[in-house]
Amino acid sequence: MVAVQTWTLFDKVHGTYKDNVLDLRHGHADLAVFSVAWAGDVSAVLLIAIRTWRLIFSPDLMHDDSKIKSVE
């Protein structure tokens, strides 16, 4: 699901760049904001892929929450 969002946001960033859309109040701020949002989505997709890979192929490396002590 996040990958689909990332793809559609990339399409928005590419369209904004290609059409040279300008916000008269901020200049090229639209492209910058969309680009940062897209970079965050790409990071989320990569993190999900890495954690899924580790969960499937190296479940012993996943953290055991029972070892975490609570602070009282």
C-alpha angles and dihedrals in degrees: 000000000000089000090058091050090049092051094049091047090051088053089053093049092047092047092049091050095044094048091044090227111190129194103215092214096052108022109217093357092117092061092046094050093046091047093052091047090050092049089053091051091050089051090051092051091049092048092049091049093049094047092047091049091050092046092053102038104026109025090155089067093059115104120262107225092199089074092060112099119215121230114236 
